[in-house]
Amino acid sequence: MDVADRDRIMEKATEVGRMISQTAEYAYLRSAMRDIEGDEEAKKRLDSIRELQEKLYGFLEKEEEPPADLRDDLARISEEMQTSARYQALISAQANFDKLVEKVNLAIAEGVKAGEGSRIILPT
């Protein structure tokens, strides 16, 4: 495979990305993200969750038991986020978008598999 073939692959990948950006799944995800970003309370909770997770990972990386209060705080704030309608909308939108991307990846894998079995070289 030469450089031109690789460039053609990248062009097609860019086109797929552009097409994905036009889907309802992507639009819903962007909308849900904007809603969360506009909610100061939700932003604070998410920032707290990220901070607590980083601390938790630090303990786990050192193979140490995280303090109970750290785990409790993370569980409490996470539970508060779970009750947020905006957060639920974001989780749902993310799951739907992830399903779309998974289908795209499966289609690529099928194309690779079909290409492995083909002895015909297609013109560019």
C-alpha positions in Angstrom: 0.0 0.0 0.0 1.5 3.3 -1.0 1.1 6.8 0.4 -1.8 7.7 -2.0 -3.8 4.7 -0.7 -3.2 5.7 2.9 -4.2 9.3 2.1 -7.4 7.9 0.4 -8.2 5.9 3.6 -7.8 9.1 5.7 -10.0 11.0 3.4 -12.7 8.4 3.7 -12.3 8.3 7.5 -12.7 12.1 7.6 -15.8 11.8 5.5 -17.2 9.2 7.9 -16.5 11.5 10.8 -18.3 14.4 9.0 -21.3 12.2 8.4 -21.4 11.0 12.0 -21.4 14.7 13.1 -24.7 15.1 11.1 -26.5 12.2 12.9 -29.3 12.7 15.4 -27.2 10.7 18.0 -24.4 13.3 17.7 -26.8 16.2 17.9 -28.5 14.8 21.0 -25.1 14.2 22.6 -23.9 17.8 21.9 -27.2 19.2 23.2 -27.0 17.1 26.4 -23.4 18.2 26.9 -24.3 21.9 26.5 -27.2 21.4 29.0 -24.7 20.0 31.6 -22.2 22.7 30.9 -24.8 25.4 31.5 -25.8 23.9 34.8 -23.4 25.3 37.4 -24.4 22.8 40.1 -23.9 19.8 37.8 -20.5 21.2 36.7 -19.4 21.5 40.3 -20.6 17.9 41.0 -18.8 16.6 37.9 -15.6 18.4 38.9 -15.8 17.0 42.4 -16.4 13.5 41.0 -13.3 13.8 38.7 -11.2 15.1 41.5 -12.3 12.3 43.9 -11.7 9.7 41.1 -8.2 11.0 40.6 -7.5 10.6 44.3 -9.0 7.2 44.3 -6.9 6.1 41.3 -3.8 7.4 43.1 -4.5 5.0 46.0 -5.2 2.1 43.7 -2.1 2.7 41.6 0.0 2.5 44.8 -2.1 -0.6 45.7 -3.3 1.1 48.9 -6.8 0.9 50.3 -8.5 4.3 49.7 -9.9 6.0 52.8 -13.6 5.2 53.5 -14.5 8.9 53.5 -13.1 9.3 50.0 -15.2 6.3 48.8 -18.2 7.6 50.6 -17.9 11.1 49.2 -17.6 9.8 45.7 -20.6 7.5 46.2 -22.7 10.4 47.6 -21.9 12.9 44.8 -22.3 10.2 42.2 -25.7 9.3 43.6 -26.7 13.0 43.5 -25.7 13.2 39.9 -27.7 10.1 39.1 -30.9 11.9 40.1 -30.3 14.8 37.8 -32.5 14.8 34.7 -29.8 16.6 32.7 -27.2 14.0 33.7 -29.6 11.1 32.8 -30.1 12.8 29.4 -26.3 13.0 28.9 -25.8 9.3 29.9 -28.6 8.3 27.5 -27.2 10.4 24.6 -23.7 9.1 25.2 -24.9 5.5 25.2 -26.8 6.0 21.9 -23.8 7.7 20.3 -21.5 4.9 21.5 -23.8 2.4 19.9 -23.6 4.2 16.6 -19.8 4.3 16.8 -19.7 0.6 17.6 -21.8 -0.1 14.5 -19.4 1.9 12.4 -16.4 0.0 13.9 -18.1 -3.3 13.2 -18.8 -2.3 9.6 -15.1 -1.4 9.2 -14.1 -4.8 10.7 -16.4 -6.5 8.2 -14.8 -4.5 5.4 -11.3 -5.6 6.6 -12.4 -9.2 6.8 -13.9 -9.1 3.3 -10.7 -7.4 2.0 -8.5 -10.1 3.6 -10.5 -12.8 1.6 -10.3 -10.9 -1.7 -7.5 -11.5 -4.1 -8.8 -8.8 -6.5 -6.9 -5.5 -6.3 -9.3 -2.7 -6.8 -8.2 0.3 -8.8 -7.8 3.6 -6.9 
